[in-house]
């Protein structure tokens, strides 16, 4: 979770910035850079997992800042990370 908060998660945008990926573009949807915001809030490839997250955690889970800062949502965020198999 700290890596997500600090924007140093092993996602394409960060990996590209440090020379570990050829492109910052999300390889799942190919629409935009795979940033933390894209992964948690926007990527259509993770819509099903995100819908489950919202059902489990409620409306506040639709905002990235809430997901990364609210202790009550961390259990649900960890479940989302597991379901997406991103980490």
C-alpha positions in Angstrom: 0.0 0.0 0.0 2.9 2.3 0.7 4.1 1.8 -2.9 0.7 2.8 -4.2 0.7 5.9 -1.9 4.1 7.0 -3.0 3.5 6.3 -6.8 6.4 3.8 -6.7 4.2 0.7 -7.3 5.5 -1.7 -10.0 3.0 -0.4 -12.6 4.0 0.5 -16.2 4.2 4.3 -15.6 6.7 4.0 -12.8 8.6 1.1 -14.3 9.0 3.2 -17.5 10.2 6.2 -15.6 13.0 4.1 -14.0 13.9 2.3 -17.2 12.4 -1.1 -16.4 9.6 -1.0 -19.0 9.5 0.0 -22.6 6.2 1.9 -22.4 4.1 3.5 -19.6 0.9 2.4 -21.4 -1.4 -0.1 -19.6 -1.0 -3.4 -21.4 -4.4 -4.6 -20.2 -6.5 -1.8 -21.8 -3.9 0.1 -24.0 -5.8 3.3 -23.4 -3.5 5.4 -21.1 -0.5 5.2 -18.9 -0.8 2.6 -16.1 -0.5 4.9 -13.1 -1.8 4.2 -9.6 -4.9 6.3 -10.4 -5.5 4.4 -13.7 -5.1 1.0 -11.9 -7.3 1.9 -9.0 -10.0 4.0 -10.6 -10.0 4.1 -14.4 -8.8 0.9 -16.1 -11.7 -0.9 -17.8 -9.9 -4.2 -17.6 -10.3 -4.1 -13.8 -14.0 -3.0 -13.8 -15.4 -6.2 -12.4 -12.9 -6.2 -9.5 -13.5 -2.5 -8.9 -17.2 -3.0 -8.8 -16.7 -5.7 -6.2 -14.5 -3.4 -4.2 -17.2 -0.7 -4.2 -19.9 -3.2 -3.1 -17.7 -4.4 -0.3 -16.3 -1.0 0.9 -19.0 1.4 -0.1 -19.1 4.7 -2.0 -15.9 6.0 -0.5 -13.9 3.3 -2.3 -14.5 5.0 -5.6 -12.0 7.7 -4.6 -8.3 6.9 -4.8 -7.4 9.2 -1.8 -9.9 7.3 0.4 -8.6 3.9 -0.7 -5.1 4.9 0.1 -5.7 6.7 3.4 -8.7 5.3 5.1 -7.6 2.4 7.4 -11.1 0.9 7.3 -10.8 0.4 3.5 -7.3 -1.2 3.5 -8.7 -4.7 4.0 -10.9 -4.2 0.9 -8.0 -2.7 -1.1 -5.8 -5.7 -0.3 -8.6 -7.9 -1.6 -8.7 -5.9 -4.8 -5.0 -6.2 -5.2 -5.3 -10.0 -4.9 -8.2 -10.2 -7.3 -6.4 -8.2 -10.0 -3.3 -10.3 -9.5 -1.3 -7.1 -10.2 1.1 -7.6 -7.3 
